[in-house]
């Protein structure tokens, strides 16, 4: 049996490239003033030998640990997981590892994790959560940059990224209007939540531009639950029996609304169109029929947050709140088509603005749109 081949060392790379070990190290770490030809020869030698630089040694040379911390207050992971996946996608190319810490909404626990991450010499920290409302900074005067994602720091000097909830509400209403709906009610979460208020504002703005108002005496605020969706749907149907569409501030609410509409003999989308928010697939795809909903693009949000953190680590920090556009995912709850699910994308060119997504209008409209 032949002996196992030992891993190539930097000395092997230097020998093959016919340079000193010091020169090979500078070429591999992008340091020093080297001729392009020399650098290319070293890189080619490393590739030929399958050389893998030692991460610890590379970090010591660069003064970095090639790790970042991610602190979340979202114990359920429904929002944190897609954000984290986006973060890892962006950082993986740079071979940067992520430490995930669950603060559970406890400031003392959160401060413990801040100290722990700093003790591990992370290069930066990303803070995320379940709601976009402003929150106190995790600390001031930290030796590493911090970026907030799916939440925002109350300090305008910090860099925060959040979904554009108002634009998401506008996208939902624009789609319903294009499909012919004009008597649109809105059921959403607690008014104390910034996201609920912004989604309602976006909905009202889109209706106002069409010369319309929300159907019903008011926006129906309640808990983020299927039970409130069912209760609010009954309230809306009693006060506005001619409602032809309902926009919900979350998919969980829409699931409760959908159950009530079915139980009261209303067809979706034949009688009443239904749009949710979040694109929580376990909810949206299991609804009967599958739910048209607004996707917050949390994976892209995490990716953008990681890019902002990398820029800050490199000495190019950003400040203030950056809104990331949402997009509409069209399913059967607003369309009579049985075609496969389609996604109506919102332009992603600008991080702060995006125009509403419009779905293709139906040629003929049932008695009451859904």
Long-range contacts (C-beta under 8 A, 24 or more apart in sequence): 7-51, 7-52, 8-46, 8-49, 8-50, 8-51, 8-52, 9-51, 10-51, 10-53, 12-49, 12-51, 13-42, 13-45, 13-46, 13-49, 13-51, 14-42, 16-45, 16-48, 16-49, 17-41, 17-42, 17-44, 17-45, 25-61, 28-53, 29-53, 29-58, 29-61, 29-62, 31-61, 55-95, 64-123, 64-313, 65-120, 65-121, 65-122, 65-123, 66-94, 66-95, 66-96, 66-97, 66-123, 67-96, 67-97, 67-98, 67-99, 67-120, 67-121, 67-122, 67-123, 68-96, 68-97, 68-98, 68-99, 68-122, 68-123, 68-124, 68-125, 68-126, 68-306, 68-309, 69-98, 69-99, 69-101, 69-113, 69-117, 69-120, 69-122, 69-124, 69-125, 69-126, 70-98, 70-99, 70-100, 70-101, 70-125, 70-126, 70-127, 70-128, 71-101, 71-103, 71-110, 71-113, 71-114, 71-117, 71-125, 71-126, 71-127, 71-128, 71-138, 72-100, 72-101, 72-102, 72-103, 72-127, 72-128, 72-129, 73-103, 73-104, 73-105, 73-110, 73-128, 73-129, 73-130, 73-151, 74-128, 74-129, 74-130, 74-150, 75-102, 75-104, 75-105, 76-130, 78-130, 78-280, 79-128, 79-129, 79-130, 79-150, 79-298, 80-128, 80-129, 80-130, 80-150, 82-298, 82-299, 82-302, 83-128, 83-149, 83-150, 83-298, 83-299, 83-301, 83-302, 83-305, 84-128, 84-302, 85-299, 85-302, 86-298, 86-299, 86-300, 86-301, 86-302, 86-303, 86-304, 86-305, 86-306, 87-126, 87-149, 87-302, 87-303, 87-305, 87-306, 88-302, 89-299, 89-302, 89-303, 89-306, 90-302, 90-303, 90-306, 90-307, 90-310, 91-306, 91-310, 94-310, 96-123, 105-129, 110-138, 111-138, 111-139, 114-138, 114-139, 114-142, 118-142, 118-143, 118-144, 123-313, 124-309, 124-310, 124-312, 124-313, 126-302, 126-305, 126-306, 126-309, 127-151, 127-153, 128-302, 128-305, 131-193, 131-194, 131-195, 132-162, 132-163, 132-165, 132-194, 132-195, 133-193, 133-194, 133-195, 134-194, 144-313, 145-309, 145-312, 145-313, 145-317, 147-305, 147-308, 147-309, 147-312, 148-305, 149-301, 149-302, 149-304, 149-305, 150-298, 150-301, 152-321, 156-319, 156-320, 156-321, 157-319, 158-319, 159-308, 159-312, 159-317, 159-318, 159-319, 159-320, 159-322, 160-320, 160-321, 160-322, 161-301, 161-304, 161-305, 161-308, 161-321, 161-322, 161-323, 161-324, 162-301, 162-321, 162-322, 162-323, 162-324, 163-195, 163-296, 163-297, 163-298, 163-301, 163-323, 163-324, 163-326, 164-323, 164-324, 164-325, 164-326, 164-352, 164-354, 165-194, 165-195, 165-198, 165-199, 165-202, 165-326, 166-198, 166-199, 166-201, 166-202, 166-205, 167-202, 167-323, 167-325, 167-326, 167-346, 167-353, 167-354, 167-356, 168-199, 168-202, 168-277, 168-294, 168-296, 168-326, 169-198, 169-199, 169-200, 169-201, 169-202, 169-203, 169-205, 169-206, 169-247, 169-277, 169-294, 170-202, 170-203, 170-205, 170-206, 170-356, 171-202, 171-294, 171-326, 171-327, 171-328, 171-346, 171-356, 171-357, 172-199, 172-202, 172-203, 172-247, 172-275, 172-277, 172-294, 172-328, 173-202, 173-203, 173-206, 173-207, 173-247, 173-356, 174-206, 174-356, 174-357, 174-358, 175-275, 175-292, 175-328, 175-330, 175-334, 175-344, 175-356, 175-357, 175-358, 175-359, 176-245, 176-247, 176-273, 176-275, 176-334, 176-369, 177-206, 177-207, 177-210, 177-212, 178-358, 178-359, 178-360, 178-361, 179-273, 179-334, 179-335, 179-359, 179-361, 179-362, 179-365, 179-369, 180-361, 180-362, 180-365, 180-369, 181-244, 181-245, 181-273, 181-369, 182-210, 182-212, 182-244, 183-215, 183-240, 183-242, 183-243, 183-244, 183-245, 184-212, 184-214, 184-215, 184-243, 184-244, 184-245, 184-246, 184-247, 185-214, 185-215, 185-216, 185-220, 185-236, 185-240, 185-243, 185-245, 185-246, 185-247, 186-214, 186-216, 186-219, 186-220, 186-246, 186-247, 186-248, 186-249, 187-220, 187-222, 187-228, 187-229, 187-232, 187-233, 187-236, 187-246, 187-247, 187-248, 187-249, 187-253, 187-257, 188-219, 188-220, 188-221, 188-222, 188-248, 188-249, 188-250, 188-253, 189-221, 189-222, 189-223, 189-224, 189-249, 189-250, 189-253, 190-221, 190-222, 190-223, 190-224, 191-221, 195-249, 196-221, 196-249, 199-249, 199-277, 200-249, 203-247, 206-356, 215-240, 215-242, 215-243, 216-240, 216-243, 224-249, 224-250, 224-252, 224-253, 225-252, 225-253, 225-256, 226-252, 226-253, 226-255, 226-256, 226-259, 227-256, 228-253, 228-256, 229-253, 229-254, 229-255, 229-256, 229-257, 229-259, 229-260, 230-256, 230-257, 230-259, 230-260, 231-256, 232-256, 232-257, 233-257, 233-260, 233-261, 234-260, 234-264, 237-264, 237-266, 242-368, 243-272, 244-271, 244-272, 244-273, 244-368, 244-369, 244-370, 245-272, 245-273, 245-274, 245-275, 245-334, 245-369, 245-370, 246-272, 246-273, 246-274, 246-275, 247-275, 248-274, 248-275, 248-276, 248-277, 249-277, 250-276, 250-277, 250-278, 250-280, 251-276, 251-277, 251-278, 251-279, 251-280, 251-283, 251-284, 251-287, 251-291, 251-293, 252-278, 252-280, 252-283, 254-283, 254-284, 254-287, 254-291, 254-293, 254-333, 255-283, 255-286, 255-287, 255-291, 258-287, 258-288, 258-291, 258-333, 262-288, 266-368, 266-370, 267-366, 267-370, 268-333, 268-370, 269-332, 269-333, 269-334, 269-335, 269-336, 269-366, 269-369, 269-370, 270-336, 270-366, 270-367, 270-368, 270-370, 271-366, 271-367, 271-368, 271-369, 271-370, 272-368, 272-369, 272-370, 273-333, 273-334, 273-369, 273-370, 274-333, 274-334, 274-370, 275-333, 275-334, 276-333, 279-329, 284-329, 284-331, 285-331, 287-333, 289-331, 289-332, 289-333, 290-331, 290-332, 290-333, 290-341, 291-331, 291-333, 292-328, 292-329, 292-330, 292-331, 292-332, 292-333, 292-334, 292-335, 293-328, 293-329, 293-331, 294-326, 294-327, 294-328, 294-329, 295-326, 295-327, 295-328, 295-329, 295-343, 296-324, 296-326, 297-324, 297-325, 297-326, 297-327, 300-324, 300-348, 304-351, 322-351, 322-352, 323-351, 323-352, 323-353, 324-351, 325-350, 325-351, 325-353, 325-354, 326-354, 327-357, 328-357, 328-359, 330-359, 333-370, 334-359, 334-369, 334-370, 335-359, 335-362, 336-362, 336-366
